[in-house]
């Protein structure tokens, strides 16, 4: 029984996602940004006290993505309105400094020193006392944060797939154009021996007019040599094989970026050889068009996962 072929979607390495969450008096937001890279590179930034999330976050990323530079940023805020029951304390050192400064400027800025309620309203003078959270509560909050992260990664994956669909349409168009150019090169190639013979015959005629003779056998040998040197059928066949392989990879999808990048190098090599062997204006034009199309294809391949 033959295994069924599995077709996946082409994914881009570019995307953005944001997910928010809350637990008790805490609320947070995850931002996930992705750009192209040769491999999978994860960068993680969180506020102090949240380092324990990093290992689980990296594991979640590696399960979802194969390539790309992914930046994860977590911002956390505690809801003071819901946390108003927390006991408060006075920063006496800061308050004493404010009182001392107020005395120095009494009479210079105002006739009377500022009232105590004014000083207590200064930011940092009255502070909430940091309570030690119950470990079970901390674990529950971190679990909720990881759930939000997975939501952000799912959205990021959808964003990359959406961009990948646009990429696939472009790649399909470029591969169709390369197939067309291969056919055009083959058509031009079919007439090249006759063109070489005509060109060489004209040169021989010029030589004969000058009194130099060349036998028909010698003329045939020269034509055969030139045709052999200018034969590009192997290059066209190899280029066609590379195009077919790339078309199949794009059709199947998945993590195909590196394979397509390798095929781009091979297609560029064949197109360069066709141009270097060309002694025909039409074939040179086709070869240059091939090189330009392969380069456009390669630029987009750099963003394929």
MOTAHU-V382584 format. One record per run of one state. SS is the DSSP state (A for helix, B for strand, O for the rest). FROM is the first residue (numbers start at 1). LEN is the number of residues. If there is no record, write none. Layout:
SS_FROM_LEN + SS_FROM_LEN
//
This chain:
O_1_9 + B_10_1 + O_11_1 + B_12_1 + O_13_2 + B_15_9 + O_24_2 + B_26_10 + O_36_4 + B_40_6 + O_46_7 + A_53_12 + O_65_3 + B_68_11 + O_79_9 + B_88_3 + O_91_1 + A_92_13 + O_105_1 + B_106_1 + O_107_3 + B_110_1 + O_111_5 + A_116_5 + O_121_5 + B_126_3 + O_129_6 + A_135_56 + O_191_1 + A_192_18 + O_210_6 + A_216_15 + O_231_2 + A_233_20 + O_253_1 + B_254_1 + O_255_2 + A_257_21 + O_278_3 + A_281_21 + O_302_2 + B_304_1 + O_305_1
//
